Amino acid sequence: MSGQRRTVVGVPRAAVSTPLALPAAAPPKWKRCTGLPSPPPGGAPVPAGVRCATLRVPLDYTRPSGAKISLALIKVPATDRRHRIGSLLFNFGGPGGAGVDTLAQVAGEYAGLRTRYDLIGFDPRGVGRSTPVRCASDRRMDELAAMDDSPDTAAEETAYIDARAGYVRQCAVRSGDLLPYVGTVNAARDMEMIRIALGDAKLRYFGISYGTWLGGVYAHQFPDSVGRAVLDGAVDTKIGSVDLALQQAAAFQRALGDFAAACARLGKADCPLGADGPSVVASIGRILAGLDRKPLPTSSGRKLTQSLGTTGVAAALYSRNAWPYLAQGLVDAVKRRDGSLLLMLADVQNDRADDGTYSNLSAANTAITCADTTERHTPADVRRLLPKFRNASPIFGTSMAWSLLQCTGWPVPGDDAAREVSAPSAAPILVVGNTGDPATPYAWAPALTKELGGRATLLTLRGEGHGAYETGNSCVRKTVNAYLLRGALPAAGAVCG
């Protein structure tokens, strides 16, 4: 959906928890994919035989014969067709992450599962190649990404508040008709439509990060349809937005400390930022504070601002494989006064392409987040909470506190139905948590396991990075594959690493 849209104010809540009778879903018409992204440097090419399709689903499930929207699908076919189990549906996180492009790029990571599953990715409603939420132009996105998101003067606060309000207005104008219907409850219904269209008796599912929340909502709505499901990088759906952001800020700070300690162990020649972890963290704080006063030049001609620098640092904490890039980027900033590498990391996090175009990750993330909560915070709330956030994370706390304004003034009231994920009658669900996870703190994994109830089982990785399976840990991969391929659950309290 694009073009001018009316602003939606005071609409009825679209995401209700009452089960609905779903309409019929025709089998997808698979065809050759077009426009898939090129593999990253050193990455595997798109697997042979990949096919794409579009599935039409109701915009409003309470009016199933009314307006329709499109869901984009991708299939990476099983290599052992004789022993094929069925389909394995993925959601890689967000909210707002594009599943079609992501699966095309990372399918090789799941080669063990692909032997007996068709790997299926999809862009949830409002995302990417599906009917998308649209808000700001690429040029405006550049301005928003670079602007000060940790204001320390009244003028900077006003600029930030006004920018957020302007972004919300743009979303309402450009995508107002779609905004009431992009919440996680409706996305879970879409997953059931995908299952029906694929002809699978049960939904086998692999959800990562936000995908664990989506998987939990699906299990709550359709417990009898749950097959083997893995929820990796779990989210605690019961906590409010303040506690969620506070705990995430603390987790990013811990992950930064882990990086800093590893950097210091390399010695002064390779890590001239400090002799130990705390001194490296202090150096990073000084670098970012310096960007507030004077942004750094980059090879692209754009400036590395404090906000972009902080985003770049956070981005590298998602994977231990990115730590060398972070270390080099910080050294470049200090020794060469060059912010190019940190800007590259920020662009990856913001889903900005080299040509200056952005995916709709930001727009979809905001729309889905705000559809899934009735909470609306004020600038006064943020100012009151700032000490707590700065205590939780001297590096990331201020910007994460101000991010609580994401849904302020949102034109749709939101709904809390997606917080409910209890599924005591569902088939066993394997929840996976990583003790060093910066984005989904480990405590959320046992919490989600408890919230699901029934036969949900927890697997713990003692490691670093966001999620567990994609860290490459052999124990995690062996355990997850054993469950998805053979139905073998690990013992309660199982630990890897």
C-alpha positions in Angstrom: 0.0 0.0 0.0 1.4 3.4 -0.9 0.4 6.9 -1.7 -1.8 9.2 0.4 -3.7 7.5 3.2 -6.3 8.9 5.5 -5.3 9.3 9.2 -6.9 6.6 11.3 -8.1 8.0 14.7 -10.1 6.1 17.3 -10.5 3.0 15.2 -11.8 -0.2 16.9 -9.1 -2.6 18.1 -8.3 -5.0 15.2 -6.3 -7.6 17.1 -8.6 -9.5 19.4 -7.7 -12.8 21.1 -11.0 -14.5 20.3 -10.4 -17.4 17.9 -11.8 -16.7 14.4 -12.9 -19.1 11.6 -10.3 -18.6 8.9 -11.2 -18.5 5.2 -9.8 -21.0 2.7 -6.3 -20.6 1.5 -5.3 -21.8 -2.0 -1.9 -23.5 -2.5 0.8 -21.0 -3.4 1.7 -20.7 -7.0 5.5 -21.0 -6.8 7.6 -19.3 -9.4 11.1 -18.0 -10.0 12.2 -15.4 -7.5 13.3 -11.9 -8.7 15.2 -9.2 -7.0 16.7 -11.2 -4.2 19.7 -9.6 -2.5 23.3 -10.6 -3.4 25.0 -12.7 -0.8 27.2 -10.8 1.6 31.0 -11.0 1.1 32.1 -14.6 1.7 28.5 -15.7 2.0 27.0 -18.6 0.2 25.0 -18.0 -3.0 21.2 -18.3 -3.1 20.5 -22.0 -3.1 19.3 -23.7 -6.3 15.6 -24.3 -6.7 14.5 -21.4 -4.6 10.9 -20.3 -5.5 8.7 -17.4 -4.4 5.0 -16.9 -4.2 2.3 -14.5 -2.9 -0.5 -15.4 -0.6 -3.6 -13.2 -0.3 -5.1 -12.9 3.2 -7.8 -10.7 4.8 -6.7 -7.3 5.9 -9.3 -7.6 8.7 -10.0 -11.1 9.9 -13.3 -10.0 11.4 -14.3 -9.3 7.8 -12.7 -12.2 5.9 -14.5 -11.5 2.6 -13.4 -7.8 2.6 -10.2 -6.2 1.5 -7.1 -8.4 1.0 -3.4 -7.8 1.5 -0.4 -9.7 0.1 2.1 -11.9 2.0 5.4 -12.6 0.2 6.7 -16.2 0.6 10.0 -17.9 -0.3 10.7 -21.7 -0.4 14.1 -23.4 -0.3 13.2 -27.0 -1.1 14.3 -30.0 0.9 17.3 -31.8 -0.5 16.2 -35.3 0.5 12.8 -35.3 -1.0 12.3 -39.0 -0.2 12.5 -38.4 3.5 10.9 -34.9 3.5 9.0 -34.1 6.7 7.1 -31.0 5.5 7.6 -27.3 5.7 9.6 -25.3 8.3 8.4 -21.7 8.6 10.9 -19.1 9.8 10.6 -15.6 11.3 14.0 -14.1 11.9 12.9 -11.2 14.2 12.2 -7.5 14.2 9.4 -6.8 14.4 9.8 -5.6 10.8 12.5 -8.0 9.6 12.0 -9.3 6.0 11.9 -13.0 6.0 12.1 -13.5 2.2 15.5 -11.7 1.7 16.9 -13.1 5.0 16.2 -16.7 4.2 17.7 -16.3 0.7 20.9 -15.1 2.4 21.2 -17.4 5.4 19.6 -20.7 4.1 23.1 -22.3 4.2 23.1 -21.9 8.0 20.2 -24.3 8.1 21.5 -27.0 5.7 21.0 -29.7 8.3 17.4 -28.9 8.6 16.9 -28.4 4.9 17.7 -32.1 4.3 14.2 -33.0 5.3 12.3 -29.7 5.4 11.3 -27.2 2.8 12.5 -24.0 4.4 9.8 -21.3 4.2 10.4 -17.6 4.8 7.7 -14.9 4.7 7.5 -11.1 5.1 4.8 -10.5 7.8 2.0 -8.2 7.0 3.3 -4.6 6.8 6.8 -5.8 6.0 9.1 -5.7 2.9 7.6 -7.5 -0.1 4.3 -8.0 1.6 1.8 -5.2 1.7 4.1 -2.7 3.5 3.8 0.1 6.0 5.4 3.2 4.6 6.4 6.3 6.6 9.4 8.5 5.7 11.4 9.0 2.6 15.0 7.7 2.3 16.3 11.3 2.7 14.3 11.8 5.8 15.5 8.5 7.2 19.1 9.6 6.8 18.2 12.7 8.8 16.4 10.8 11.5 19.2 8.2 11.8 21.8 10.9 12.3 19.9 13.2 14.6 20.7 13.3 18.3 18.7 10.6 20.1 20.3 11.2 23.5 19.4 14.9 23.9 21.1 16.7 26.7 19.7 20.2 26.2 16.2 21.6 26.1 16.6 22.5 22.4 17.8 19.0 21.6 14.9 17.5 23.5 12.5 19.6 21.5 14.1 18.7 18.2 13.9 15.0 19.0 10.3 15.1 20.2 9.2 17.1 17.1 11.0 14.7 14.8 9.3 11.7 16.4 5.9 13.4 16.1 6.6 14.2 12.5 7.5 10.6 11.7 4.2 9.4 13.3 2.3 11.9 11.2 4.0 10.6 8.0 3.1 7.0 8.9 -0.6 8.0 9.5 -0.8 9.8 6.2 1.0 7.2 4.0 -0.2 4.0 5.7 -3.2 4.9 7.9 -5.6 2.2 6.5 -3.1 -0.5 7.2 -1.9 0.5 10.7 -4.8 -1.0 12.7 -4.2 -4.5 11.3 -0.4 -5.1 11.5 -0.3 -6.4 15.0 1.2 -9.8 16.1 -2.2 -11.4 16.6 -3.1 -10.9 13.0 0.4 -12.0 11.9 -0.2 -15.3 13.8 -3.4 -15.7 11.9 -1.5 -15.2 8.7 0.8 -18.0 9.8 -2.1 -20.3 10.1 -3.2 -19.3 6.6 0.3 -20.2 5.4 0.1 -23.6 7.1 -3.2 -24.3 5.4 -2.0 -23.1 2.0 1.1 -25.3 2.3 -1.0 -28.3 3.0 0.8 -29.2 6.3 -1.2 -30.9 9.0 0.9 -29.1 11.7 3.0 -25.9 11.6 6.7 -26.6 12.2 8.3 -23.3 13.1 11.6 -21.6 13.9 11.3 -18.2 15.4 14.1 -15.9 16.4 14.0 -12.9 18.7 10.6 -11.2 17.9 9.8 -14.4 16.1 9.6 -16.1 19.5 6.8 -13.7 20.5 5.0 -14.3 17.2 5.4 -18.1 17.7 4.0 -17.8 21.2 1.0 -15.9 20.1 0.4 -18.5 17.3 0.6 -21.3 19.9 -1.9 -19.5 22.1 -4.3 -19.0 19.2 -3.9 -22.3 17.4 -2.5 -24.9 20.0 -3.9 -27.8 18.1 -2.0 -26.8 14.9 1.5 -26.5 16.6 4.0 -29.1 15.4 7.7 -29.0 16.4 8.6 -25.4 17.2 11.8 -23.7 18.3 11.9 -20.2 19.8 15.4 -18.9 19.9 16.4 -15.6 21.5 13.2 -15.5 23.6 11.2 -12.4 24.5 9.3 -12.1 27.8 5.9 -11.0 26.5 4.5 -10.1 29.9 6.8 -7.2 30.9 5.9 -3.6 29.9 7.8 -1.4 27.6 9.8 0.4 30.3 11.1 -2.8 31.9 11.7 -4.3 28.5 13.9 -1.4 27.5 15.6 -1.2 30.9 16.6 -4.8 30.8 17.7 -4.6 27.2 19.8 -1.5 28.0 21.5 -3.5 30.8 22.1 -6.4 28.5 23.7 -4.3 25.9 26.0 -2.8 28.5 27.0 -6.2 29.7 27.7 -7.3 26.2 29.8 -4.2 25.7 31.7 -5.1 28.8 32.3 -8.6 27.4 33.6 -7.1 24.1 35.8 -4.7 26.0 37.4 -7.4 28.1 38.1 -9.5 25.0 39.6 -6.4 23.3 41.8 -5.6 26.2 43.2 -9.1 26.2 44.5 -8.6 22.7 47.1 -6.1 24.1 47.9 -2.5 23.3 49.0 -3.1 19.8 45.6 -4.5 18.7 43.4 -2.7 21.1 44.9 0.7 22.1 41.7 1.6 24.0 42.6 0.5 27.5 44.4 -2.1 29.6 41.3 -3.8 30.9 37.6 -4.1 30.2 36.4 -1.1 32.2 39.0 1.2 30.7 38.0 0.1 27.2 34.4 0.8 28.0 35.4 4.3 29.3 37.3 5.0 26.1 34.2 4.0 24.0 32.1 6.4 26.1 34.6 9.2 25.5 34.6 8.5 21.7 30.8 8.6 21.6 30.7 11.8 23.7 33.2 13.4 21.3 30.9 12.6 18.4 28.2 14.6 20.1 30.5 17.7 20.0 32.1 17.0 16.6 30.9 14.2 14.2 33.6 12.4 12.2 34.0 12.4 8.5 33.5 9.1 6.5 34.5 7.9 3.1 30.8 8.2 2.0 30.7 12.0 2.7 28.2 11.5 5.4 29.1 12.4 9.0 29.3 9.9 11.9 27.1 11.5 14.6 26.8 10.3 18.2 23.6 8.5 17.4 25.0 6.7 14.4 28.2 5.8 16.4 26.1 4.4 19.2 24.0 2.4 16.7 27.2 1.1 15.1 28.6 -0.1 18.5 25.3 -1.8 19.4 25.1 -3.5 16.0 28.4 -5.2 16.5 27.3 -6.7 19.8 24.7 -8.9 18.0 27.5 -11.3 16.9 30.9 -12.1 18.2 32.0 -12.3 14.6 31.5 -8.5 14.3 33.7 -7.7 17.3 36.9 -7.3 15.1 35.0 -4.8 13.0 34.0 -2.9 16.1 37.5 -2.8 17.5 38.9 -1.6 14.2 36.2 1.0 13.8 36.9 2.4 17.3 40.6 2.5 16.5 39.9 4.3 13.2 37.8 6.8 15.1 40.6 7.6 17.6 43.7 7.3 15.4 42.6 8.3 12.0 39.5 10.5 12.8 37.6 8.3 10.4 34.1 7.1 11.2 33.6 5.0 8.0 33.6 1.5 9.7 31.3 2.5 12.5 29.0 4.1 10.0 28.9 0.9 8.0 27.9 -1.0 11.1 25.1 1.5 11.8 23.9 1.2 8.2 23.6 -2.5 8.6 21.6 -2.1 11.8 19.3 0.5 10.1 18.9 -1.6 7.0 20.3 1.1 4.7 21.7 0.0 1.4 24.8 1.4 -0.2 22.7 3.4 -2.7 21.1 5.2 0.2 17.7 3.4 0.1 16.2 2.0 3.3 14.0 -1.1 3.7 10.8 -0.4 5.6 12.2 -2.0 8.8 11.8 1.2 10.8 8.3 1.8 9.6 7.1 -1.8 10.2 8.9 -2.0 13.5 7.1 1.1 14.8 3.7 0.0 13.4 3.8 -3.5 14.8 5.2 -2.4 18.1 2.5 0.3 18.6 -0.3 -2.1 17.4 0.8 -4.5 20.2 0.6 -2.2 23.1 -1.7 0.3 24.7 1.2 2.1 26.4 1.9 5.7 25.3 4.7 7.5 27.1 5.3 11.2 27.5 8.5 13.3 27.5 7.9 13.8 31.2 7.9 10.0 31.7 11.2 9.8 29.9 12.8 12.6 32.0 11.6 10.8 35.2 13.1 7.5 34.0 16.4 8.8 32.7 18.4 8.1 36.0 17.3 4.5 35.9 18.3 4.0 32.3 21.6 5.8 32.7 22.3 3.6 35.7 21.4 0.5 33.7 23.7 1.5 30.8 25.9 4.6 30.8 26.5 4.0 27.0 23.0 3.1 25.7 20.6 4.1 28.5 19.8 7.7 27.4 18.9 6.9 23.9 16.9 3.8 24.9 15.0 5.9 27.4 14.0 8.4 24.7 13.0 5.6 22.4 10.0 5.1 24.7 8.4 7.9 22.7 8.2 5.5 19.7 4.4 5.2 20.1 3.6 8.6 21.5 0.8 10.1 19.4 0.3 6.9 17.3 -3.0 7.2 15.4 -4.1 3.7 16.5 -4.9 2.9 20.1 -3.1 -0.4 20.2 -4.0 -3.7 21.9 -2.4 -5.8 24.6 -3.8 -9.1 23.3 -0.4 -10.2 21.9 1.0 -10.4 25.5 -0.9 -13.7 26.0 1.1 -16.7 24.9 -0.1 -19.4 27.2 -0.4 -22.7 25.3 -0.5 -25.6 27.8 -2.2 -28.0 25.4 0.2 -27.4 22.5 2.9 -29.8 21.4 6.3 -29.4 23.1 8.0 -26.2 22.2 11.8 -25.8 22.6 12.8 -22.3 23.9 16.5 -21.4 23.6 18.3 -18.6 25.5 21.9 -17.3 25.3 23.4 -15.9 28.5 25.3 -13.2 26.7 22.5 -12.0 24.5 22.4 -8.2 24.3 19.0 -7.8 22.5 16.9 -10.5 24.3 18.4 -10.8 27.8 18.7 -14.4 28.9 16.1 -14.0 31.7 13.5 -13.7 29.1 14.0 -17.3 28.0 12.9 -19.1 31.2 10.2 -16.5 31.5 8.8 -17.3 28.1 9.1 -21.1 28.8 7.0 -20.6 31.9 4.5 -18.3 30.1 3.9 -21.0 27.4 3.3 -23.7 30.0 2.6 -27.2 29.1 5.5 -29.1 27.7 7.7 -26.1 26.8 11.4 -26.9 27.4 14.3 -24.6 28.0 17.8 -25.0 26.4 20.5 -22.6 27.6 23.7 -21.5 25.7 26.5 -20.0 27.7 27.7 -17.8 24.9 27.8 -14.3 23.3 25.6 -12.7 20.7 22.0 -12.5 19.8 20.2 -15.9 19.6 21.9 -19.2 19.9 21.6 -21.3 16.7 23.3 -18.8 14.5 26.3 -18.5 16.8 27.3 -21.8 15.2 27.6 -23.6 18.6 27.7 -27.3 17.7 25.8 -28.4 20.9 22.9 -26.0 20.2 22.7 -27.0 16.5 22.8 -30.7 17.3 20.1 -30.3 20.0 17.8 -28.1 17.9 18.2 -30.3 14.8 17.5 -33.5 16.9 14.2 -32.0 18.0 13.1 -30.6 14.6 14.2 -33.7 12.7 13.4 -36.5 15.1 11.3 -34.9 17.8 13.9 -35.6 20.5 13.7 -33.0 23.2 16.7 -32.2 25.5 16.5 -33.0 29.2 15.0 -30.2 31.3 17.7 -27.7 32.2 20.0 -28.7 29.4 23.0 -26.4 28.9 25.4 -25.9 26.0 28.7 -24.0 26.1 
